[in-house]
């Protein structure tokens, strides 16, 4: 990927297929006609479930009206660098298990598809048994603008559920920090590119 403002912006609402059942993107466009086209594209990808993690807005009514066959799950959380709560991850895992049992396909999205949604995708991948650094690399490969800024909360939640020692948790947190440092992207430029794009819409 050539790192330009234009190419960064194009990733905002591009669905990125992480695995055969998990897709990550930014949100639906505020223009109704454009959003309906997005939903049709999601349907073409076989999306059966939507996990919307934005605190700032909900599309539940819109999705129910225009794609009633999709199951919409609202898991709101803020994106201010705060610790993501265990209950947030717990609920996402429950939904993901249900999706997998139904052999469905899940779209996880936040506003820009940079921090919250990729971080939740990371938690779902490691629950399935994927090695954490492999999961981070996969998400970044499939969605190059993913910051995955809450991966440290996700790995701590994962390890605490498995009764890991504090030493083991701290070791993994250090590995996550080193991954951030080695795989860093210019998130300020990424976010600014999306927000100033004429396709941003809100």
C-alpha positions as CSV (number, residue, x, y, z in Angstrom):
1,X,0.0,0.0,0.0
2,X,1.3,3.4,-0.9
3,X,0.9,5.5,2.2
4,X,-0.9,8.6,0.9
5,X,-3.8,10.6,2.4
6,X,-6.1,9.3,-0.4
7,X,-5.2,5.6,0.1
8,X,-5.6,5.9,3.8
9,X,-9.1,7.5,3.4
10,X,-10.2,4.7,1.0
11,X,-9.9,2.2,3.8
12,X,-12.5,3.9,6.0
13,X,-15.6,2.0,4.9
14,X,-13.8,-0.9,3.0
15,X,-14.9,-4.3,4.4
16,X,-11.7,-6.2,5.3
17,X,-12.1,-10.0,5.5
18,X,-9.9,-11.1,8.4
19,X,-10.9,-14.8,8.4
20,X,-13.6,-16.8,6.7
21,X,-16.2,-15.6,9.3
22,X,-14.8,-12.3,10.6
23,X,-14.9,-9.0,8.7
24,X,-13.8,-5.5,10.0
25,X,-14.8,-2.1,8.7
26,X,-15.7,1.5,9.5
27,X,-19.3,2.5,9.9
28,X,-22.2,3.0,7.6
29,X,-22.3,6.3,5.6
30,X,-24.7,8.9,7.0
31,X,-26.2,9.3,3.6
32,X,-29.1,6.9,3.4
33,X,-28.6,5.8,-0.2
34,X,-24.9,5.2,0.3
35,X,-25.5,3.3,3.5
36,X,-28.1,1.1,1.8
37,X,-25.5,0.3,-0.9
38,X,-23.0,-0.6,1.8
39,X,-25.5,-3.0,3.4
40,X,-26.0,-4.6,0.1
41,X,-22.3,-5.1,-0.2
42,X,-22.2,-6.6,3.3
43,X,-25.0,-9.0,2.3
44,X,-23.0,-10.0,-0.8
45,X,-20.2,-10.9,1.6
46,X,-22.5,-13.2,3.5
47,X,-22.7,-11.0,6.6
48,X,-25.3,-12.4,9.0
49,X,-24.4,-10.5,12.1
50,X,-23.2,-6.9,12.8
51,X,-21.4,-5.9,16.0
52,X,-21.4,-2.1,16.2
53,X,-19.1,-0.9,19.0
54,X,-19.6,2.8,18.7
55,X,-20.7,4.7,21.8
56,X,-21.5,7.7,19.7
57,X,-24.2,6.3,17.4
58,X,-26.4,3.3,16.7
59,X,-27.6,2.0,13.3
60,X,-29.9,-0.6,14.8
61,X,-33.1,1.0,13.5
62,X,-31.6,1.5,10.0
63,X,-30.3,-2.0,9.7
64,X,-33.6,-3.5,11.0
65,X,-35.4,-1.5,8.3
66,X,-33.1,-2.2,5.3
67,X,-31.5,-5.6,6.2
68,X,-33.9,-7.2,8.6
69,X,-32.3,-10.6,8.2
70,X,-29.0,-9.3,9.7
71,X,-28.7,-9.6,13.5
72,X,-27.5,-6.3,14.9
73,X,-25.6,-6.3,18.2
74,X,-24.9,-3.0,19.8
75,X,-21.8,-3.2,22.1
76,X,-21.0,0.5,22.7
77,X,-17.7,1.7,24.0
78,X,-15.7,4.9,24.0
79,X,-12.4,5.5,22.1
80,X,-10.4,7.8,24.3
81,X,-7.6,5.5,25.3
82,X,-9.4,4.2,28.4
83,X,-9.3,0.6,29.5
84,X,-11.8,-1.5,27.8
85,X,-13.9,-3.4,30.3
86,X,-14.1,-7.1,30.8
87,X,-17.8,-7.1,30.3
88,X,-17.4,-5.7,26.8
89,X,-15.1,-8.5,25.8
90,X,-17.3,-11.1,27.5
91,X,-20.4,-10.1,25.6
92,X,-18.5,-10.1,22.3
93,X,-17.3,-13.6,22.9
94,X,-20.8,-14.8,23.6
95,X,-22.0,-13.2,20.3
96,X,-19.1,-14.7,18.4
97,X,-19.7,-18.2,19.7
98,X,-23.4,-17.9,18.6
99,X,-22.3,-16.7,15.2
100,X,-19.9,-19.6,14.8
101,X,-22.4,-22.2,15.9
102,X,-24.8,-20.9,13.3
103,X,-22.0,-20.9,10.7
104,X,-22.6,-17.2,10.2
105,X,-20.4,-14.3,9.2
106,X,-19.8,-11.3,11.4
107,X,-19.1,-7.7,10.6
108,X,-17.3,-5.9,13.5
109,X,-17.2,-2.1,13.0
110,X,-16.6,1.1,14.9
111,X,-16.5,4.6,13.4
112,X,-13.3,4.5,11.4
113,X,-12.3,0.9,11.7
114,X,-9.0,1.9,13.3
115,X,-9.0,1.1,17.0
116,X,-12.1,-0.4,18.6
117,X,-13.3,-2.9,15.9
118,X,-9.8,-4.3,15.1
119,X,-9.1,-4.6,18.8
120,X,-12.2,-6.6,19.3
121,X,-11.4,-8.7,16.3
122,X,-8.0,-9.4,17.9
123,X,-9.7,-10.7,21.0
124,X,-12.0,-13.0,19.0
125,X,-9.0,-14.4,17.0
126,X,-7.0,-15.3,20.1
127,X,-10.0,-16.9,21.6
128,X,-10.1,-19.2,18.7
129,X,-6.5,-20.2,19.4
130,X,-4.5,-18.0,17.1
131,X,-1.1,-16.9,18.5
132,X,-1.4,-13.2,19.5
133,X,1.4,-11.8,17.4
134,X,0.1,-13.8,14.5
135,X,-3.3,-12.3,15.0
136,X,-2.0,-8.8,15.2
137,X,-0.1,-9.3,12.0
138,X,-3.0,-10.8,10.2
139,X,-5.3,-7.9,11.1
140,X,-2.7,-5.3,10.0
141,X,-2.1,-7.2,6.8
142,X,-5.8,-7.4,5.9
143,X,-6.6,-3.9,7.2
144,X,-3.4,-1.8,6.9
145,X,-5.0,1.2,8.8
146,X,-5.8,-0.8,11.9
147,X,-4.2,0.6,15.0
148,X,-5.5,-2.1,17.3
149,X,-5.0,0.2,20.2
150,X,-6.8,-1.9,22.8
151,X,-4.9,-5.1,22.1
152,X,-3.3,-4.9,25.5
153,X,-6.7,-4.9,27.2
154,X,-7.8,-7.8,25.0
155,X,-4.7,-9.9,25.8
156,X,-5.1,-9.2,29.5
157,X,-8.8,-10.3,29.4
158,X,-7.8,-13.4,27.5
159,X,-5.1,-14.4,30.0
160,X,-7.1,-13.5,33.1
161,X,-9.8,-15.8,31.9
162,X,-7.2,-18.6,31.8
163,X,-5.9,-17.8,35.3
164,X,-2.5,-16.7,34.0
165,X,0.0,-15.4,36.5
166,X,0.7,-11.7,36.8
167,X,4.2,-12.4,35.5
168,X,2.8,-14.1,32.4
169,X,0.3,-11.3,31.8
170,X,3.0,-8.6,32.1
171,X,5.3,-10.6,29.8
172,X,2.6,-10.6,27.1
173,X,1.8,-6.9,27.6
174,X,5.5,-6.2,27.0
175,X,5.4,-8.2,23.8
176,X,2.3,-6.3,22.6
177,X,4.1,-3.0,23.4
178,X,7.1,-4.1,21.4
179,X,4.8,-5.1,18.5
180,X,3.3,-1.6,18.5
181,X,6.8,-0.1,18.4
182,X,8.0,-2.3,15.6
183,X,4.8,-2.2,13.5
184,X,3.9,1.4,14.1
185,X,1.8,3.4,11.6
186,X,1.1,7.1,11.6
187,X,-2.3,6.9,13.1
188,X,-2.7,10.7,13.2
189,X,-2.3,10.9,9.5
190,X,-4.6,7.9,8.9
191,X,-7.4,9.4,11.0
192,X,-6.9,12.9,9.5
193,X,-7.0,11.4,6.0
194,X,-10.3,9.7,6.8
195,X,-11.9,12.8,8.5
196,X,-11.0,15.2,5.7
197,X,-12.1,12.9,2.9
198,X,-15.0,14.1,0.9
199,X,-16.5,10.6,1.5
200,X,-16.3,11.0,5.3
201,X,-19.9,12.3,5.4
202,X,-20.1,13.4,9.0
